[in-house]
Amino acid sequence: MSTCTGITASILINCDEPLVVGTKDNLYLINRDEIDDITFETILPTGLNRLVISMTLLASKYIYKIEGRNNSNEPSATLRKGRYFDTYEHKVAFKVFDNGPETKSQLESMIQKGNLVAVIENNYRGGGDTSAFEIYGFNAGLEITECSRVINDNDTQGAYSLVLKTPEQQGEPHLPYSLLAGDYTGTKVMLNGLLTP
């Protein structure tokens, strides 16, 4: 049985690889109940599992890509202090730059029955590329809590603005998991191999 501890290692600024703001333009969405398995690597010195090294989906299930542009994907994670347990709220605000009937159908399906997991790619890749990809909503899932479209918005040219968020009655037990399937290229290959044909 594991025990809860305080801080166990120093956290230093990496001057050789400083943080870089922003995300890449592709957002990957997965129906949470279609994930078959993920495998973790134990991170030392804490001994905690926060790095996913592989992900498999159920047969004939896929990852779906939402193309954004110019940092239109805005992920965040916020601590929720609780009376008995502390959890995290995962949130991904994003834009959909299409207004076709199929797009509207997909948006309504996600709103009505969506329990999603999001994979985002950071501009910052970090040491050994372990910060390049992150998984939001793996334990509790994400639901769409906002969907709006302002047709005369010059900035978005009438794109949809959506927010995926941890359900109010639930909470994520951890910050977003890091994802690295061997290396950066291997992770891209894995994600692209799971994309809808």
Backbone as CSV, one residue per row, in Angstrom:
resi,resn,N_x,N_y,N_z,CA_x,CA_y,CA_z,C_x,C_y,C_z
1,MET,0.842,-1.178,0.000,0.000,0.000,0.000,0.885,1.237,0.000
2,SER,0.586,2.172,-0.902,1.401,3.377,-0.995,1.025,4.354,0.115
3,THR,1.953,5.237,0.410,1.705,6.254,1.429,1.803,7.626,0.787
4,CYS,1.045,8.561,1.332,1.098,9.935,0.847,2.254,10.649,1.530
5,THR,3.055,11.349,0.757,4.206,12.057,1.310,4.209,13.496,0.836
6,GLY,5.051,14.277,1.427,5.265,15.640,0.953,6.277,15.634,-0.173
7,ILE,6.911,16.740,-0.395,7.888,16.853,-1.477,9.084,15.942,-1.205
8,THR,9.604,15.309,-2.253,10.705,14.361,-2.087,11.885,14.656,-3.000
9,ALA,11.810,15.713,-3.802,12.916,16.058,-4.700,12.869,17.550,-5.002
10,SER,14.013,18.102,-5.309,14.092,19.515,-5.675,13.539,19.728,-7.077
11,ILE,13.002,20.912,-7.319,12.505,21.294,-8.633,13.289,22.520,-9.073
12,LEU,14.086,22.368,-10.114,14.971,23.441,-10.561,14.571,23.934,-11.949
13,ILE,14.885,25.164,-12.240,14.647,25.721,-13.562,15.655,25.119,-14.536
14,ASN,15.165,24.675,-15.672,16.024,24.104,-16.702,16.419,25.217,-17.670
15,CYS,17.588,25.782,-17.468,18.044,26.886,-18.321,18.405,26.426,-19.727
16,ASP,18.749,25.146,-19.892,19.081,24.629,-21.216,17.830,24.385,-22.058
17,GLU,16.729,24.023,-21.403,15.474,23.769,-22.096,14.343,24.499,-21.373
18,PRO,14.294,25.840,-21.471,13.262,26.599,-20.767,11.874,26.327,-21.339
19,LEU,10.861,26.566,-20.524,9.479,26.380,-20.970,9.191,27.203,-22.221
20,VAL,8.299,26.679,-23.046,7.856,27.359,-24.257,6.329,27.376,-24.224
21,VAL,5.737,28.541,-24.437,4.291,28.672,-24.353,3.601,28.042,-25.562
22,GLY,2.362,27.612,-25.379,1.514,27.231,-26.503,1.464,25.750,-26.819
23,THR,0.531,25.418,-27.701,0.324,24.041,-28.141,0.347,23.980,-29.661
24,LYS,0.525,22.778,-30.168,0.396,22.548,-31.608,-1.076,22.645,-32.002
25,ASP,-1.338,22.663,-33.295,-2.687,22.959,-33.766,-3.638,21.768,-33.773
26,ASN,-3.135,20.548,-33.649,-4.019,19.384,-33.673,-4.416,18.971,-32.265
27,LEU,-5.716,18.746,-32.085,-6.261,18.211,-30.840,-6.776,16.808,-31.154
28,TYR,-6.407,15.834,-30.332,-6.843,14.456,-30.537,-7.890,14.107,-29.486
29,LEU,-9.059,13.623,-29.925,-10.144,13.252,-29.016,-10.431,11.764,-29.124
30,ILE,-10.690,11.166,-27.959,-10.968,9.736,-27.874,-12.208,9.559,-27.013
31,ASN,-13.128,8.697,-27.443,-14.225,8.311,-26.558,-13.632,7.488,-25.416
32,ARG,-13.848,7.945,-24.204,-13.161,7.344,-23.046,-13.416,5.840,-22.924
33,ASP,-14.648,5.409,-23.181,-14.967,3.984,-23.009,-14.429,3.124,-24.154
34,GLU,-13.771,3.744,-25.127,-13.170,2.981,-26.220,-11.670,2.765,-26.025
35,ILE,-11.126,3.262,-24.912,-9.721,2.997,-24.580,-9.640,1.629,-23.927
36,ASP,-8.833,0.762,-24.493,-8.699,-0.594,-23.958,-7.711,-0.632,-22.806
37,ASP,-6.541,0.002,-22.992,-5.504,-0.103,-21.962,-4.460,0.985,-22.172
38,ILE,-3.854,1.409,-21.067,-2.654,2.239,-21.143,-1.602,1.608,-20.235
39,THR,-0.346,1.802,-20.597,0.777,1.282,-19.817,1.590,2.456,-19.310
40,PHE,1.955,2.401,-18.020,2.728,3.460,-17.394,4.179,3.039,-17.218
41,GLU,5.041,4.049,-17.153,6.419,3.848,-16.712,6.567,4.538,-15.371
42,THR,7.192,3.867,-14.434,7.393,4.442,-13.110,8.464,5.522,-13.166
43,ILE,8.142,6.682,-12.623,9.056,7.816,-12.624,9.791,7.882,-11.294
44,LEU,11.101,7.917,-11.355,11.913,8.040,-10.137,12.300,9.505,-9.950
45,PRO,12.505,10.019,-8.724,12.599,9.273,-7.479,11.272,9.039,-6.775
46,THR,10.167,9.567,-7.299,8.904,9.471,-6.571,8.304,8.076,-6.620
47,GLY,8.604,7.313,-7.666,7.997,5.998,-7.813,6.553,6.062,-8.280
48,LEU,6.108,7.218,-8.738,4.728,7.382,-9.172,4.596,7.160,-10.676
49,ASN,3.410,6.739,-11.080,3.141,6.479,-12.493,2.463,7.694,-13.116
50,ARG,3.226,8.505,-13.816,2.673,9.692,-14.454,3.050,9.777,-15.931
51,LEU,3.789,8.793,-16.436,4.212,8.773,-17.830,3.593,7.569,-18.531
52,VAL,2.697,7.835,-19.470,2.081,6.774,-20.263,3.018,6.449,-21.418
53,ILE,3.341,5.166,-21.582,4.270,4.765,-22.643,3.573,4.010,-23.780
54,SER,2.314,3.633,-23.584,1.551,3.040,-24.685,0.057,3.155,-24.399
55,MET,-0.714,3.169,-25.477,-2.169,3.238,-25.374,-2.762,2.376,-26.473
56,THR,-3.740,1.553,-26.122,-4.444,0.751,-27.118,-5.933,1.033,-27.006
57,LEU,-6.610,0.942,-28.147,-8.055,1.125,-28.202,-8.733,-0.206,-28.470
58,LEU,-10.024,-0.271,-28.182,-10.788,-1.459,-28.511,-10.803,-1.653,-30.028
59,ALA,-11.120,-2.860,-30.456,-11.120,-3.172,-31.881,-12.055,-2.235,-32.647
60,SER,-11.582,-1.759,-33.798,-12.348,-0.892,-34.697,-12.742,0.442,-34.065
61,LYS,-11.974,0.895,-33.067,-12.201,2.207,-32.462,-11.013,3.103,-32.789
62,TYR,-11.242,4.409,-32.798,-10.237,5.316,-33.324,-10.120,6.596,-32.495
63,ILE,-9.018,7.288,-32.728,-8.821,8.654,-32.253,-9.320,9.589,-33.355
64,TYR,-9.892,10.730,-32.943,-10.397,11.707,-33.901,-9.635,13.015,-33.743
65,LYS,-9.277,13.616,-34.884,-8.453,14.820,-34.877,-9.315,16.047,-35.153
66,ILE,-9.107,17.087,-34.343,-9.713,18.393,-34.575,-8.577,19.337,-34.964
67,GLU,-8.619,19.848,-36.170,-7.568,20.764,-36.623,-7.855,22.175,-36.138
68,GLY,-6.878,22.749,-35.455,-6.973,24.131,-35.019,-5.964,24.978,-35.776
69,ARG,-5.765,26.197,-35.279,-4.747,27.046,-35.886,-4.361,28.156,-34.916
70,ASN,-3.069,28.524,-34.963,-2.535,29.651,-34.185,-2.881,29.583,-32.691
71,ASN,-2.540,28.465,-32.072,-2.769,28.275,-30.627,-4.238,28.342,-30.252
72,SER,-5.121,27.777,-31.088,-6.550,27.773,-30.770,-6.912,26.707,-29.735
73,ASN,-5.996,25.790,-29.425,-6.204,24.818,-28.349,-5.617,25.376,-27.062
74,GLU,-6.447,25.446,-26.006,-6.020,26.052,-24.753,-6.294,25.106,-23.583
75,PRO,-5.387,24.162,-23.339,-5.576,23.247,-22.210,-5.124,23.875,-20.898
76,SER,-5.727,23.418,-19.805,-5.315,23.874,-18.472,-5.721,22.825,-17.443
77,ALA,-5.070,22.883,-16.290,-5.404,22.009,-15.163,-5.375,22.850,-13.896
78,THR,-6.413,22.704,-13.064,-6.566,23.527,-11.869,-6.873,22.644,-10.663
79,LEU,-6.230,22.935,-9.553,-6.486,22.194,-8.317,-7.873,22.518,-7.786
80,ARG,-8.611,21.467,-7.373,-9.882,21.621,-6.667,-9.668,21.138,-5.234
81,LYS,-9.573,22.066,-4.304,-9.400,21.687,-2.905,-10.718,21.150,-2.371
82,GLY,-10.680,19.949,-1.814,-11.887,19.333,-1.284,-11.820,19.166,0.217
83,ARG,-12.939,18.855,0.803,-12.995,18.645,2.251,-12.191,17.412,2.660
84,TYR,-12.323,16.353,1.874,-11.650,15.108,2.206,-10.536,14.747,1.218
85,PHE,-10.744,15.072,-0.036,-9.759,14.733,-1.063,-9.560,15.918,-1.996
86,ASP,-8.355,16.099,-2.458,-8.058,17.120,-3.454,-8.072,16.470,-4.840
87,THR,-8.675,17.137,-5.802,-8.710,16.649,-7.172,-8.312,17.790,-8.107
88,TYR,-8.318,17.491,-9.399,-7.947,18.479,-10.406,-9.059,18.594,-11.438
89,GLU,-9.237,19.802,-11.918,-10.141,20.034,-13.041,-9.300,20.159,-14.305
90,HIS,-9.546,19.269,-15.246,-8.900,19.349,-16.548,-9.840,20.105,-17.485
91,LYS,-9.275,20.960,-18.315,-10.087,21.788,-19.204,-9.335,21.983,-20.523
92,VAL,-10.060,21.852,-21.619,-9.484,22.117,-22.935,-10.470,22.986,-23.707
93,ALA,-10.113,24.254,-23.892,-10.891,25.134,-24.752,-10.314,25.028,-26.162
94,PHE,-11.196,24.935,-27.159,-10.703,24.779,-28.531,-11.705,25.370,-29.518
95,LYS,-11.255,25.526,-30.741,-12.079,26.072,-31.807,-12.299,25.007,-32.879
96,VAL,-13.460,25.090,-33.516,-13.765,24.239,-34.667,-13.997,25.161,-35.848
97,PHE,-13.128,25.056,-36.843,-13.155,25.961,-37.988,-13.902,25.337,-39.169
98,ASP,-15.129,24.944,-38.916,-15.980,24.394,-39.959,-17.426,24.514,-39.497
99,ASN,-18.364,24.619,-40.448,-19.774,24.762,-40.095,-20.667,23.884,-40.955
100,GLY,-20.109,22.804,-41.500,-20.909,21.911,-42.334,-21.880,21.084,-41.511
101,PRO,-22.867,20.463,-42.156,-23.859,19.655,-41.436,-23.253,18.481,-40.684
102,GLU,-22.204,17.857,-41.244,-21.556,16.747,-40.535,-20.863,17.248,-39.273
103,THR,-20.254,18.430,-39.352,-19.616,19.020,-38.171,-20.644,19.297,-37.087
104,LYS,-21.783,19.855,-37.460,-22.843,20.132,-36.482,-23.328,18.846,-35.822
105,SER,-23.457,17.789,-36.624,-23.888,16.497,-36.086,-22.877,15.967,-35.079
106,GLN,-21.582,16.063,-35.416,-20.540,15.600,-34.498,-20.549,16.410,-33.202
107,LEU,-20.700,17.725,-33.306,-20.731,18.564,-32.108,-21.901,18.195,-31.212
108,GLU,-23.088,18.003,-31.803,-24.252,17.646,-30.997,-24.080,16.278,-30.338
109,SER,-23.466,15.340,-31.051,-23.220,14.015,-30.459,-22.272,14.122,-29.275
110,MET,-21.212,14.931,-29.426,-20.270,15.106,-28.311,-20.948,15.769,-27.120
111,ILE,-21.828,16.719,-27.380,-22.520,17.420,-26.292,-23.484,16.479,-25.578
112,GLN,-24.230,15.688,-26.331,-25.265,14.845,-25.745,-24.715,13.626,-25.021
113,LYS,-23.711,12.988,-25.602,-23.237,11.716,-25.036,-21.741,11.652,-24.867
114,GLY,-21.076,12.774,-24.988,-19.625,12.758,-24.950,-19.048,12.506,-23.566
115,ASN,-18.163,11.545,-23.491,-17.301,11.322,-22.326,-15.925,11.095,-22.927
116,LEU,-15.170,12.178,-23.035,-14.004,12.196,-23.902,-12.690,12.283,-23.142
117,VAL,-11.644,11.879,-23.814,-10.263,12.051,-23.365,-9.561,12.836,-24.457
118,ALA,-8.759,13.807,-24.068,-8.069,14.652,-25.039,-6.561,14.458,-24.929
119,VAL,-5.904,14.397,-26.069,-4.440,14.378,-26.128,-4.014,15.653,-26.846
120,ILE,-3.151,16.414,-26.202,-2.652,17.644,-26.806,-1.132,17.544,-26.940
121,GLU,-0.613,18.297,-27.918,0.831,18.363,-28.108,1.307,19.762,-27.756
122,ASN,2.180,19.844,-26.782,2.749,21.128,-26.371,3.840,21.566,-27.338
123,ASN,4.042,22.872,-27.430,5.225,23.365,-28.135,6.489,22.990,-27.365
124,TYR,6.382,22.950,-26.037,7.513,22.590,-25.175,7.621,21.078,-25.094
125,ARG,8.765,20.541,-25.495,8.949,19.094,-25.487,9.707,18.603,-24.265
126,GLY,10.507,19.467,-23.616,11.206,19.095,-22.388,12.310,18.082,-22.594
127,GLY,12.986,17.755,-21.503,14.070,16.784,-21.539,13.579,15.419,-21.976
128,GLY,14.208,14.854,-22.996,13.819,13.536,-23.497,12.436,13.512,-24.121
129,ASP,11.892,14.672,-24.458,10.566,14.804,-25.087,9.419,14.349,-24.187
130,THR,9.650,14.226,-22.881,8.604,13.733,-21.976,7.503,14.745,-21.721
131,SER,7.684,15.992,-22.148,6.642,17.008,-21.953,5.893,17.329,-23.239
132,ALA,6.189,16.649,-24.311,5.603,16.998,-25.605,4.105,16.724,-25.668
133,PHE,3.658,15.581,-25.165,2.252,15.189,-25.258,1.668,14.996,-23.862
134,GLU,0.403,15.388,-23.706,-0.280,15.195,-22.429,-1.698,14.678,-22.662
135,ILE,-2.178,13.894,-21.694,-3.514,13.300,-21.750,-4.384,13.979,-20.699
136,TYR,-5.503,14.560,-21.153,-6.452,15.238,-20.269,-7.723,14.404,-20.141
137,GLY,-8.175,14.215,-18.907,-9.462,13.571,-18.667,-9.446,12.066,-18.663
138,PHE,-8.292,11.439,-18.464,-8.255,9.979,-18.580,-9.107,9.284,-17.526
139,ASN,-9.090,9.743,-16.295,-9.787,9.030,-15.219,-11.274,9.367,-15.125
140,ALA,-11.630,10.631,-15.219,-13.026,11.046,-15.064,-13.696,11.386,-16.387
141,GLY,-12.927,11.553,-17.438,-13.489,11.963,-18.716,-13.718,13.465,-18.766
142,LEU,-14.000,13.947,-19.958,-14.283,15.358,-20.189,-15.631,15.480,-20.882
143,GLU,-16.382,16.517,-20.504,-17.650,16.774,-21.176,-17.644,18.192,-21.721
144,ILE,-18.395,18.406,-22.799,-18.499,19.756,-23.348,-19.438,20.569,-22.467
145,THR,-18.914,21.665,-21.939,-19.707,22.534,-21.067,-20.046,23.861,-21.740
146,GLU,-19.387,24.170,-22.844,-19.680,25.404,-23.581,-19.554,25.135,-25.066
147,CYS,-20.487,25.692,-25.822,-20.424,25.623,-27.288,-21.118,26.869,-27.820
148,SER,-20.376,27.693,-28.524,-20.959,28.926,-29.050,-20.320,29.257,-30.388
149,ARG,-21.061,30.040,-31.171,-20.553,30.482,-32.465,-21.064,31.895,-32.713
150,VAL,-20.144,32.819,-32.859,-20.490,34.201,-33.189,-20.113,34.409,-34.652
151,ILE,-21.108,34.460,-35.514,-20.864,34.454,-36.950,-20.057,35.669,-37.402
152,ASN,-20.264,36.808,-36.746,-19.586,38.037,-37.164,-18.279,38.301,-36.417
153,ASP,-17.732,37.285,-35.752,-16.467,37.444,-35.035,-15.320,37.440,-36.053
154,ASN,-14.688,38.584,-36.224,-13.616,38.692,-37.215,-12.408,37.833,-36.872
155,ASP,-12.106,37.658,-35.575,-10.942,36.865,-35.181,-11.094,35.404,-35.585
156,THR,-12.271,34.846,-35.364,-12.477,33.418,-35.635,-13.156,33.161,-36.970
157,GLN,-13.629,34.206,-37.623,-14.386,34.067,-38.870,-15.611,33.169,-38.682
158,GLY,-16.201,33.256,-37.489,-17.407,32.485,-37.226,-17.169,31.052,-36.817
159,ALA,-15.990,30.735,-36.278,-15.701,29.375,-35.802,-16.484,29.087,-34.528
160,TYR,-16.657,27.807,-34.225,-17.254,27.391,-32.959,-16.198,27.469,-31.852
161,SER,-16.613,27.947,-30.700,-15.759,27.945,-29.505,-16.346,26.937,-28.536
162,LEU,-15.528,25.957,-28.132,-15.997,24.897,-27.241,-15.074,24.756,-26.044
163,VAL,-15.633,24.217,-24.967,-14.856,23.925,-23.769,-15.170,22.505,-23.314
164,LEU,-14.134,21.688,-23.215,-14.215,20.365,-22.591,-13.730,20.505,-21.159
165,LYS,-14.453,19.889,-20.206,-14.069,20.073,-18.811,-14.409,18.840,-17.990
166,THR,-13.648,18.618,-16.917,-13.955,17.578,-15.948,-15.350,17.830,-15.385
167,PRO,-16.216,16.809,-15.308,-17.558,17.019,-14.758,-17.519,17.605,-13.341
168,GLU,-18.486,18.459,-13.034,-18.529,19.136,-11.737,-18.586,18.144,-10.584
169,GLN,-19.313,17.041,-10.754,-19.508,16.089,-9.664,-18.360,15.096,-9.543
170,GLN,-17.345,15.225,-10.402,-16.203,14.327,-10.368,-14.920,15.141,-10.335
171,GLY,-13.808,14.469,-10.301,-12.523,15.150,-10.323,-11.442,14.211,-10.793
172,GLU,-10.438,14.764,-11.431,-9.281,13.963,-11.833,-8.346,13.818,-10.635
173,PRO,-7.850,12.617,-10.352,-6.970,12.437,-9.200,-5.559,12.977,-9.408
174,HIS,-5.202,13.252,-10.676,-3.842,13.686,-10.981,-3.849,14.816,-11.998
175,LEU,-2.729,15.500,-12.089,-2.503,16.417,-13.204,-2.489,15.604,-14.501
176,PRO,-2.604,16.226,-15.670,-2.600,15.456,-16.916,-1.379,14.545,-17.026
177,TYR,-1.614,13.322,-17.483,-0.518,12.385,-17.678,0.346,12.834,-18.856
178,SER,1.648,12.613,-18.752,2.536,12.777,-19.895,2.453,11.518,-20.755
179,LEU,2.681,11.668,-22.048,2.594,10.545,-22.986,3.856,10.517,-23.829
180,LEU,4.567,9.391,-23.813,5.756,9.237,-24.646,5.932,7.762,-24.990
181,ALA,5.633,7.411,-26.226,5.766,6.030,-26.695,7.160,5.840,-27.285
182,GLY,8.135,5.688,-26.405,9.527,5.495,-26.835,10.245,6.808,-27.026
183,ASP,9.815,7.580,-28.028,10.387,8.896,-28.280,9.331,9.750,-28.975
184,TYR,9.700,10.966,-29.340,8.739,11.885,-29.958,8.154,11.305,-31.244
185,THR,9.025,10.794,-32.110,8.566,10.237,-33.382,7.673,9.034,-33.157
186,GLY,8.048,8.173,-32.215,7.237,7.002,-31.914,5.851,7.368,-31.408
187,THR,5.759,8.442,-30.646,4.463,8.890,-30.133,3.585,9.390,-31.268
188,LYS,4.181,10.151,-32.194,3.425,10.620,-33.359,2.935,9.440,-34.201
189,VAL,3.795,8.452,-34.387,3.421,7.270,-35.157,2.271,6.539,-34.475
190,MET,2.337,6.396,-33.146,1.278,5.714,-32.408,-0.049,6.440,-32.567
191,LEU,-0.050,7.767,-32.366,-1.285,8.551,-32.485,-1.844,8.493,-33.902
192,ASN,-0.974,8.661,-34.889,-1.439,8.614,-36.280,-1.953,7.230,-36.658
193,GLY,-1.375,6.189,-36.051,-1.828,4.830,-36.325,-3.196,4.531,-35.737
194,LEU,-3.610,5.314,-34.739,-4.919,5.121,-34.108,-5.968,6.070,-34.662
195,LEU,-5.574,6.961,-35.570,-6.525,7.921,-36.140,-7.561,7.217,-37.009
196,THR,-8.757,7.802,-37.049,-9.804,7.261,-37.917,-9.312,7.236,-39.371
197,PRO,-9.560,6.127,-40.103,-9.070,6.035,-41.492,-9.771,7.032,-42.398
